[in-house]
C-alpha cells in the first residue's frame, strides 16, 4: 500500500475558505496517513461510509487522520462532496466496529450519515 499524497489541481478557490479552516491552512497543511503492512495472502476488507458536513481538503485530512488511527486500518479514501454526503472508503485487515468509526468521525468534527 502507498501513503496518500495531496496535489493541488487548481480546482478550488483558495480565497473562499470554509467553516473549518482559513485559506492559508490549505497551503501549509500536509497530509499524513499511516500504512500497515498487508499480511501475505490476505486482502483488506473495504467498507464505505457516508459522512456529513465535509467541505474542503482540510475536512478530508481531519477525517482521514482520525480513521487512520483505528486499529487495523490500512487506507482511507475520501470522495469529497462539498455540501453533501461524502463517501469515505476504509480498507482494514478486519471488520471495523461502527461505534469506533462513528467516534473517530465525530472526533474530526463531522457525523456519519444514518443508514436506511
N, C-alpha and C positions, 0 to 999 in steps of 0.2 A: 504494500500500500504506500501511497505517496502522501506527503504533507500537502496541505492546502496552500495555494498561492493566490493572492489577490492582485488583479491587474485592473487599472482604471481604463475602461474602454471609451471614455469620453461621453458616456450616455447619461450621466447625472449632472444636475446643476449644482455645482459646489457652493454656490452662493445662496441656495434655497434653505439649507439647514433642515432640521426637523425637530420634533419634540424631544428627542433623546440625545441630541448632540449638536455641536456647533460646526460651522463649515470648516474650521481649522482642524477639527479632530479627524476628518476624512483624510487629510494629507499626512497627519502624524501617526495615526493608528497603524499598528501592524497586526496581521493575522497570525494566530497561533493555533496549532492543532496537535493533539497527541496522536501518535500512531502506535498501534500494538502489533507485535509480530503475529502473523497468522499461523496457527498450528498446521503442520503438514497434513494434507488430505481433508481439511475441513473448509467449509465455505461459511462466510458470515451470514447471519440472519439479518435481513433488511426489513425495516419497519418504517412506514410512512406515518407522519403525524401532521395535523393542521394546526398552525399557530396564528393567533390573532394579535394584531397591533404592531407588527413589524413594518417599518417604513424605509429603512436605508441600510447601508453597509455596516454601520455601527451596530444596528439591531442584529444583523446576521452574525457578526463576530461575537456579540454577547451570548446569543443562544448557542452558537457553536462551541464556545469555550465552556459553558456550563454543562452541556450534554457530553462533551468530550471527557469530562472528569468522572462520569459514571463508570463503574467497573465494567470492563468488557467491551466498551465502545471503541471501535476501530476507526470509524469515519462518520462524519456528519456532513450532509449536503443540503443546502437550503435553496429553494426556488422562491425568491422574494416576489411577493405580490403586494406592492405598496398600497396600503389602504384596504386590503382584503385579507383573505386567508393565505398564508404562505405554507407551502409544502416543505416539511423537514424530513429528510430521509436519513435514518440512522442505521449503520451497519455495526453489528456486535457479534461477539462469539457465543452469546446465549440470549434467550428471550429476556427483554428488559422489563422490570417492574414498572407498570404505568404510573404508579404513585411517585416513584423516584423520577421518572421523566417529567411528570407534571411539576414536581417540586423544583427541578432544575430549570425548567422553562420559566416558572414563576420567579425564581431567584434572579433570572436575567431581566425580569420586568415585564413579562408577557404571559399569555394564557393559552393553554391547549384548547382548541375548539371542541365543543361537545360532539360526541359521535352519535349518529342517529340509529 
